[in-house]
Each structure stands twice: as structure tokens, then as C-alpha cells.
Amino acid sequence: MHNKQLILALSLILTYLLVGCSVVTKSVSTTNEDKHHITEVDSHGNVIIGSINKDQSPHLKVGQTLRVRFGNGKEITCPLVIDYSDVPKGQYLARFDRDDGKIKFAVNEGSIAEKLDLTKDIEVNIEIDK
């Protein structure tokens, strides 16, 4: 009986290790380019990436976690959500604009542009955590 428990425990540990090692990230690209740029900073301090549009990015889904590296050396990890209130006040988020479908990065009740010193034309690299 002891050997069966040991084998089961080792099998579970091995499975956990194998699954954990398969974690990968996927670069987000809607064109032939892997790099994107901030195309706009809106009046609330949200940054918009005009080259990533909801209709052209079916691989981006609400609930995914995105790792975002900005050309100024700042990096964030944030969820892709429907609305600002889906995250606590002060937290980073990504969402598609309801009007034009472009992806924007924001801080709930704050300014990501001010917080991370972001301006138009800064390069952006986005990866999906899997």
C-alpha cells in the first residue's frame, strides 16, 4: 500500500513539473511586425496601440494576462478585461475601445501615461501569458 501512495505522489509531482515547464508566451502580432507603437495618449492618460484592433486580433481574449514592455524600459503585466471596473482601483488593465476596437492600456482611475512616463510613438511589445 505504501508503494502505491509513493508512486501516485511521484506521478503527481512529475505531472506538475511537466505542465509547469510547458508554460510559454506568445508574441502578439496583427501584422508582419512584432513591434507596435503608442499611437495616442487620450485625455485620461490611457495609451492606445492603433495597430492592434479587436476585429483583427481573434487570439486576444478577455481573461488573458498580457505582458507589456514599453520602449522606455517599463514593463507591466495586466489582464485583458471588458471594463475598467473589472480590476481594483489603481491596477493596470488592457481593454478594447468600444468605439473603434483599438486596444488600450490603462490604470483604473489613474493615468498609465503619467505613472510610466509614456508618450506617443514609444515602442510596445506585447506577449500573451499562457
mmCIF file of the C-alpha atoms, coordinates in Angstrom:
data_MODEL
# 
_entry.id   MODEL 
# 
loop_
_atom_site.group_PDB 
_atom_site.id 
_atom_site.type_symbol 
_atom_site.label_atom_id 
_atom_site.label_alt_id 
_atom_site.label_comp_id 
_atom_site.label_asym_id 
_atom_site.label_entity_id 
_atom_site.label_seq_id 
_atom_site.pdbx_PDB_ins_code 
_atom_site.Cartn_x 
_atom_site.Cartn_y 
_atom_site.Cartn_z 
_atom_site.occupancy 
_atom_site.B_iso_or_equiv 
_atom_site.pdbx_formal_charge 
_atom_site.auth_seq_id 
_atom_site.auth_comp_id 
_atom_site.auth_asym_id 
_atom_site.auth_atom_id 
_atom_site.pdbx_PDB_model_num 
ATOM 1   C CA . MET A 1 1   ? 0.000   0.000  0.000   1.00 0.00 ? 1   MET A CA 1 
ATOM 2   C CA . HIS A 1 2   ? 2.857   2.393  0.822   1.00 0.00 ? 2   HIS A CA 1 
ATOM 3   C CA . ASN A 1 3   ? 4.435   1.828  -2.620  1.00 0.00 ? 3   ASN A CA 1 
ATOM 4   C CA . LYS A 1 4   ? 1.176   2.727  -4.400  1.00 0.00 ? 4   LYS A CA 1 
ATOM 5   C CA . GLN A 1 5   ? 0.967   6.007  -2.490  1.00 0.00 ? 5   GLN A CA 1 
ATOM 6   C CA . LEU A 1 6   ? 4.617   6.776  -3.273  1.00 0.00 ? 6   LEU A CA 1 
ATOM 7   C CA . ILE A 1 7   ? 4.094   6.035  -6.984  1.00 0.00 ? 7   ILE A CA 1 
ATOM 8   C CA . LEU A 1 8   ? 0.957   8.185  -7.032  1.00 0.00 ? 8   LEU A CA 1 
ATOM 9   C CA . ALA A 1 9   ? 2.757   11.056 -5.288  1.00 0.00 ? 9   ALA A CA 1 
ATOM 10  C CA . LEU A 1 10  ? 5.726   10.858 -7.674  1.00 0.00 ? 10  LEU A CA 1 
ATOM 11  C CA . SER A 1 11  ? 3.366   10.735 -10.664 1.00 0.00 ? 11  SER A CA 1 
ATOM 12  C CA . LEU A 1 12  ? 1.558   13.855 -9.467  1.00 0.00 ? 12  LEU A CA 1 
ATOM 13  C CA . ILE A 1 13  ? 4.840   15.692 -8.892  1.00 0.00 ? 13  ILE A CA 1 
ATOM 14  C CA . LEU A 1 14  ? 6.154   14.704 -12.325 1.00 0.00 ? 14  LEU A CA 1 
ATOM 15  C CA . THR A 1 15  ? 2.898   15.793 -13.978 1.00 0.00 ? 15  THR A CA 1 
ATOM 16  C CA . TYR A 1 16  ? 3.046   19.132 -12.159 1.00 0.00 ? 16  TYR A CA 1 
ATOM 17  C CA . LEU A 1 17  ? 6.640   19.685 -13.262 1.00 0.00 ? 17  LEU A CA 1 
ATOM 18  C CA . LEU A 1 18  ? 5.918   18.781 -16.884 1.00 0.00 ? 18  LEU A CA 1 
ATOM 19  C CA . VAL A 1 19  ? 2.863   21.023 -17.065 1.00 0.00 ? 19  VAL A CA 1 
ATOM 20  C CA . GLY A 1 20  ? 4.750   23.854 -15.351 1.00 0.00 ? 20  GLY A CA 1 
ATOM 21  C CA . CYS A 1 21  ? 7.603   23.594 -17.838 1.00 0.00 ? 21  CYS A CA 1 
ATOM 22  C CA . SER A 1 22  ? 5.243   23.896 -20.780 1.00 0.00 ? 22  SER A CA 1 
ATOM 23  C CA . VAL A 1 23  ? 4.276   27.459 -19.889 1.00 0.00 ? 23  VAL A CA 1 
ATOM 24  C CA . VAL A 1 24  ? 5.108   29.669 -22.853 1.00 0.00 ? 24  VAL A CA 1 
ATOM 25  C CA . THR A 1 25  ? 4.331   33.137 -24.070 1.00 0.00 ? 25  THR A CA 1 
ATOM 26  C CA . LYS A 1 26  ? 3.112   34.128 -27.498 1.00 0.00 ? 26  LYS A CA 1 
ATOM 27  C CA . SER A 1 27  ? 4.007   37.416 -29.144 1.00 0.00 ? 27  SER A CA 1 
ATOM 28  C CA . VAL A 1 28  ? 1.057   39.440 -30.284 1.00 0.00 ? 28  VAL A CA 1 
ATOM 29  C CA . SER A 1 29  ? 1.246   40.407 -33.913 1.00 0.00 ? 29  SER A CA 1 
ATOM 30  C CA . THR A 1 30  ? -1.589  41.565 -36.105 1.00 0.00 ? 30  THR A CA 1 
ATOM 31  C CA . THR A 1 31  ? 0.719   42.445 -38.973 1.00 0.00 ? 31  THR A CA 1 
ATOM 32  C CA . ASN A 1 32  ? 4.106   41.201 -40.119 1.00 0.00 ? 32  ASN A CA 1 
ATOM 33  C CA . GLU A 1 33  ? 5.687   43.304 -37.382 1.00 0.00 ? 33  GLU A CA 1 
ATOM 34  C CA . ASP A 1 34  ? 6.271   42.062 -33.843 1.00 0.00 ? 34  ASP A CA 1 
ATOM 35  C CA . LYS A 1 35  ? 6.641   45.592 -32.502 1.00 0.00 ? 35  LYS A CA 1 
ATOM 36  C CA . HIS A 1 36  ? 3.897   48.128 -32.083 1.00 0.00 ? 36  HIS A CA 1 
ATOM 37  C CA . HIS A 1 37  ? 3.862   51.784 -31.055 1.00 0.00 ? 37  HIS A CA 1 
ATOM 38  C CA . ILE A 1 38  ? 1.722   54.013 -28.902 1.00 0.00 ? 38  ILE A CA 1 
ATOM 39  C CA . THR A 1 39  ? -0.360  55.920 -31.432 1.00 0.00 ? 39  THR A CA 1 
ATOM 40  C CA . GLU A 1 40  ? -2.260  58.091 -28.972 1.00 0.00 ? 40  GLU A CA 1 
ATOM 41  C CA . VAL A 1 41  ? -2.425  59.130 -25.336 1.00 0.00 ? 41  VAL A CA 1 
ATOM 42  C CA . ASP A 1 42  ? -6.016  60.116 -24.555 1.00 0.00 ? 42  ASP A CA 1 
ATOM 43  C CA . SER A 1 43  ? -7.224  62.816 -22.168 1.00 0.00 ? 43  SER A CA 1 
ATOM 44  C CA . HIS A 1 44  ? -7.422  60.278 -19.308 1.00 0.00 ? 44  HIS A CA 1 
ATOM 45  C CA . GLY A 1 45  ? -3.807  59.161 -19.735 1.00 0.00 ? 45  GLY A CA 1 
ATOM 46  C CA . ASN A 1 46  ? -4.689  55.836 -21.389 1.00 0.00 ? 46  ASN A CA 1 
ATOM 47  C CA . VAL A 1 47  ? -2.343  54.703 -24.154 1.00 0.00 ? 47  VAL A CA 1 
ATOM 48  C CA . ILE A 1 48  ? -3.759  53.393 -27.411 1.00 0.00 ? 48  ILE A CA 1 
ATOM 49  C CA . ILE A 1 49  ? -1.975  50.973 -29.748 1.00 0.00 ? 49  ILE A CA 1 
ATOM 50  C CA . GLY A 1 50  ? -3.576  51.700 -33.123 1.00 0.00 ? 50  GLY A CA 1 
ATOM 51  C CA . SER A 1 51  ? -2.068  48.672 -34.870 1.00 0.00 ? 51  SER A CA 1 
ATOM 52  C CA . ILE A 1 52  ? -3.961  46.192 -32.654 1.00 0.00 ? 52  ILE A CA 1 
ATOM 53  C CA . ASN A 1 53  ? -7.678  46.035 -33.312 1.00 0.00 ? 53  ASN A CA 1 
ATOM 54  C CA . LYS A 1 54  ? -10.214 43.651 -31.772 1.00 0.00 ? 54  LYS A CA 1 
ATOM 55  C CA . ASP A 1 55  ? -11.599 42.574 -35.164 1.00 0.00 ? 55  ASP A CA 1 
ATOM 56  C CA . GLN A 1 56  ? -8.114  41.698 -36.445 1.00 0.00 ? 56  GLN A CA 1 
ATOM 57  C CA . SER A 1 57  ? -6.907  40.016 -33.241 1.00 0.00 ? 57  SER A CA 1 
ATOM 58  C CA . PRO A 1 58  ? -9.094  36.971 -32.509 1.00 0.00 ? 58  PRO A CA 1 
ATOM 59  C CA . HIS A 1 59  ? -6.259  35.428 -30.462 1.00 0.00 ? 59  HIS A CA 1 
ATOM 60  C CA . LEU A 1 60  ? -6.673  38.193 -27.853 1.00 0.00 ? 60  LEU A CA 1 
ATOM 61  C CA . LYS A 1 61  ? -9.445  37.213 -25.474 1.00 0.00 ? 61  LYS A CA 1 
ATOM 62  C CA . VAL A 1 62  ? -10.908 38.700 -22.321 1.00 0.00 ? 62  VAL A CA 1 
ATOM 63  C CA . GLY A 1 63  ? -9.392  36.981 -19.306 1.00 0.00 ? 63  GLY A CA 1 
ATOM 64  C CA . GLN A 1 64  ? -5.908  36.578 -20.767 1.00 0.00 ? 64  GLN A CA 1 
ATOM 65  C CA . THR A 1 65  ? -2.923  38.070 -18.987 1.00 0.00 ? 65  THR A CA 1 
ATOM 66  C CA . LEU A 1 66  ? -0.681  40.272 -21.108 1.00 0.00 ? 66  LEU A CA 1 
ATOM 67  C CA . ARG A 1 67  ? 2.961   41.102 -20.512 1.00 0.00 ? 67  ARG A CA 1 
ATOM 68  C CA . VAL A 1 68  ? 3.685   44.530 -21.950 1.00 0.00 ? 68  VAL A CA 1 
ATOM 69  C CA . ARG A 1 69  ? 7.162   46.006 -22.445 1.00 0.00 ? 69  ARG A CA 1 
ATOM 70  C CA . PHE A 1 70  ? 7.429   49.645 -23.381 1.00 0.00 ? 70  PHE A CA 1 
ATOM 71  C CA . GLY A 1 71  ? 10.359  51.136 -25.272 1.00 0.00 ? 71  GLY A CA 1 
ATOM 72  C CA . ASN A 1 72  ? 11.240  53.329 -22.291 1.00 0.00 ? 72  ASN A CA 1 
ATOM 73  C CA . GLY A 1 73  ? 12.189  50.232 -20.270 1.00 0.00 ? 73  GLY A CA 1 
ATOM 74  C CA . LYS A 1 74  ? 8.957   49.989 -18.251 1.00 0.00 ? 74  LYS A CA 1 
ATOM 75  C CA . GLU A 1 75  ? 7.130   46.648 -18.112 1.00 0.00 ? 75  GLU A CA 1 
ATOM 76  C CA . ILE A 1 76  ? 3.711   45.647 -16.791 1.00 0.00 ? 76  ILE A CA 1 
ATOM 77  C CA . THR A 1 77  ? 1.556   42.558 -16.565 1.00 0.00 ? 77  THR A CA 1 
ATOM 78  C CA . CYS A 1 78  ? -2.174  43.120 -16.803 1.00 0.00 ? 78  CYS A CA 1 
ATOM 79  C CA . PRO A 1 79  ? -5.437  41.345 -17.597 1.00 0.00 ? 79  PRO A CA 1 
ATOM 80  C CA . LEU A 1 80  ? -7.418  41.930 -20.781 1.00 0.00 ? 80  LEU A CA 1 
ATOM 81  C CA . VAL A 1 81  ? -10.831 42.993 -19.456 1.00 0.00 ? 81  VAL A CA 1 
ATOM 82  C CA . ILE A 1 82  ? -14.137 44.366 -20.678 1.00 0.00 ? 82  ILE A CA 1 
ATOM 83  C CA . ASP A 1 83  ? -14.367 47.390 -18.418 1.00 0.00 ? 83  ASP A CA 1 
ATOM 84  C CA . TYR A 1 84  ? -12.145 49.450 -16.125 1.00 0.00 ? 84  TYR A CA 1 
ATOM 85  C CA . SER A 1 85  ? -14.105 48.327 -13.053 1.00 0.00 ? 85  SER A CA 1 
ATOM 86  C CA . ASP A 1 86  ? -13.064 44.708 -13.722 1.00 0.00 ? 86  ASP A CA 1 
ATOM 87  C CA . VAL A 1 87  ? -9.836  45.443 -11.822 1.00 0.00 ? 87  VAL A CA 1 
ATOM 88  C CA . PRO A 1 88  ? -9.292  47.181 -8.479  1.00 0.00 ? 88  PRO A CA 1 
ATOM 89  C CA . LYS A 1 89  ? -8.628  50.919 -8.379  1.00 0.00 ? 89  LYS A CA 1 
ATOM 90  C CA . GLY A 1 90  ? -5.001  51.695 -9.253  1.00 0.00 ? 90  GLY A CA 1 
ATOM 91  C CA . GLN A 1 91  ? -4.408  48.418 -11.160 1.00 0.00 ? 91  GLN A CA 1 
ATOM 92  C CA . TYR A 1 92  ? -3.198  48.107 -14.751 1.00 0.00 ? 92  TYR A CA 1 
ATOM 93  C CA . LEU A 1 93  ? -5.561  46.772 -17.402 1.00 0.00 ? 93  LEU A CA 1 
ATOM 94  C CA . ALA A 1 94  ? -5.936  46.285 -21.135 1.00 0.00 ? 94  ALA A CA 1 
ATOM 95  C CA . ARG A 1 95  ? -9.223  46.610 -22.974 1.00 0.00 ? 95  ARG A CA 1 
ATOM 96  C CA . PHE A 1 96  ? -10.593 47.135 -26.448 1.00 0.00 ? 96  PHE A CA 1 
ATOM 97  C CA . ASP A 1 97  ? -12.201 50.528 -27.030 1.00 0.00 ? 97  ASP A CA 1 
ATOM 98  C CA . ARG A 1 98  ? -15.947 50.220 -27.578 1.00 0.00 ? 98  ARG A CA 1 
ATOM 99  C CA . ASP A 1 99  ? -15.963 52.802 -30.373 1.00 0.00 ? 99  ASP A CA 1 
ATOM 100 C CA . ASP A 1 100 ? -13.029 51.895 -32.611 1.00 0.00 ? 100 ASP A CA 1 
ATOM 101 C CA . GLY A 1 101 ? -11.906 48.490 -31.263 1.00 0.00 ? 101 GLY A CA 1 
ATOM 102 C CA . LYS A 1 102 ? -8.295  49.546 -30.696 1.00 0.00 ? 102 LYS A CA 1 
ATOM 103 C CA . ILE A 1 103 ? -6.510  48.119 -27.696 1.00 0.00 ? 103 ILE A CA 1 
ATOM 104 C CA . LYS A 1 104 ? -5.680  50.495 -24.899 1.00 0.00 ? 104 LYS A CA 1 
ATOM 105 C CA . PHE A 1 105 ? -3.685  50.143 -21.717 1.00 0.00 ? 105 PHE A CA 1 
ATOM 106 C CA . ALA A 1 106 ? -4.828  51.980 -18.633 1.00 0.00 ? 106 ALA A CA 1 
ATOM 107 C CA . VAL A 1 107 ? -4.857  52.247 -14.866 1.00 0.00 ? 107 VAL A CA 1 
ATOM 108 C CA . ASN A 1 108 ? -8.279  52.001 -13.247 1.00 0.00 ? 108 ASN A CA 1 
ATOM 109 C CA . GLU A 1 109 ? -8.963  55.554 -12.029 1.00 0.00 ? 109 GLU A CA 1 
ATOM 110 C CA . GLY A 1 110 ? -5.466  56.682 -12.935 1.00 0.00 ? 110 GLY A CA 1 
ATOM 111 C CA . SER A 1 111 ? -3.136  57.639 -15.759 1.00 0.00 ? 111 SER A CA 1 
ATOM 112 C CA . ILE A 1 112 ? -0.823  54.947 -17.113 1.00 0.00 ? 112 ILE A CA 1 
ATOM 113 C CA . ALA A 1 113 ? 0.926   57.559 -19.269 1.00 0.00 ? 113 ALA A CA 1 
ATOM 114 C CA . GLU A 1 114 ? 1.809   59.618 -16.209 1.00 0.00 ? 114 GLU A CA 1 
ATOM 115 C CA . LYS A 1 115 ? 2.608   56.632 -13.996 1.00 0.00 ? 115 LYS A CA 1 
ATOM 116 C CA . LEU A 1 116 ? 5.010   55.044 -16.522 1.00 0.00 ? 116 LEU A CA 1 
ATOM 117 C CA . ASP A 1 117 ? 6.158   58.184 -18.370 1.00 0.00 ? 117 ASP A CA 1 
ATOM 118 C CA . LEU A 1 118 ? 4.633   57.036 -21.676 1.00 0.00 ? 118 LEU A CA 1 
ATOM 119 C CA . THR A 1 119 ? 4.241   59.203 -24.759 1.00 0.00 ? 119 THR A CA 1 
ATOM 120 C CA . LYS A 1 120 ? 3.134   58.822 -28.358 1.00 0.00 ? 120 LYS A CA 1 
ATOM 121 C CA . ASP A 1 121 ? 5.447   56.766 -30.629 1.00 0.00 ? 121 ASP A CA 1 
ATOM 122 C CA . ILE A 1 122 ? 7.054   54.726 -27.828 1.00 0.00 ? 122 ILE A CA 1 
ATOM 123 C CA . GLU A 1 123 ? 7.588   51.150 -28.994 1.00 0.00 ? 123 GLU A CA 1 
ATOM 124 C CA . VAL A 1 124 ? 5.446   48.448 -27.365 1.00 0.00 ? 124 VAL A CA 1 
ATOM 125 C CA . ASN A 1 125 ? 5.956   44.673 -27.250 1.00 0.00 ? 125 ASN A CA 1 
ATOM 126 C CA . ILE A 1 126 ? 3.007   42.589 -26.064 1.00 0.00 ? 126 ILE A CA 1 
ATOM 127 C CA . GLU A 1 127 ? 3.006   38.917 -25.139 1.00 0.00 ? 127 GLU A CA 1 
ATOM 128 C CA . ILE A 1 128 ? 0.175   36.673 -24.004 1.00 0.00 ? 128 ILE A CA 1 
ATOM 129 C CA . ASP A 1 129 ? 0.986   34.682 -20.883 1.00 0.00 ? 129 ASP A CA 1 
ATOM 130 C CA . LYS A 1 130 ? -0.155  31.110 -21.332 1.00 0.00 ? 130 LYS A CA 1 
# 
